[in-house]
């Protein structure tokens, strides 16, 4: 009986062997994977740290704001101080427990405004102190002296035509300054010196 031919000669083995050798030795086939080749899951598994911001209040209390990459915020105060929170017109107000609000401007506790205008980056808190209109010039002069010594305020300047004293309270002394100012009977109101933007879009 004669042999049956498979129809292909052995000649086809040579090109096949050459093609396999080329694939094995080609640099493009054996390169290390680039970052773009890695599975997308590995990048998603990387957790971004929370952003933390500290904001000193006029009372000397310090608010710690933590914000996740998703934009979720949480608030605590140093030393575990209790506080009340409220939101008005998109602004968050945090008021420490036991604070005397009789003479204080609520802007001192507007966390969003303080952070938006970068008050927390200043080494001082700018304030406007309104005193009684019936004070004589000599009494105002005494008051200015007390604000400098008892509250340890800096850059103190009187504006008698509006019965207001402008001053800067160093951040490291805010608690003592607050307590000293609210005790002064000559003072009617303590307000945050707001930033003025001449051109607004």
Buried (B, 14 or more C-beta within 10 A) or exposed (E): EEEEEEEEEEEEEEEEEEEEEEEEEEEEEEEEEEEEEEEEEEEEEEEEEEEEBEBBBBBBBBBEBBEEEEEEBEBBBEEEBEBEEEEEEEBBBBBBEEBEEEBBBBBBBBBBBBBEBEBBEBEBBBBBBBBEEEBEEEEBEEBBEBBBEBBBBEEBEBEEEEBBBBBBBBBEBBBBBBBBBBEBEBBBBBBBBEEEEEEEE
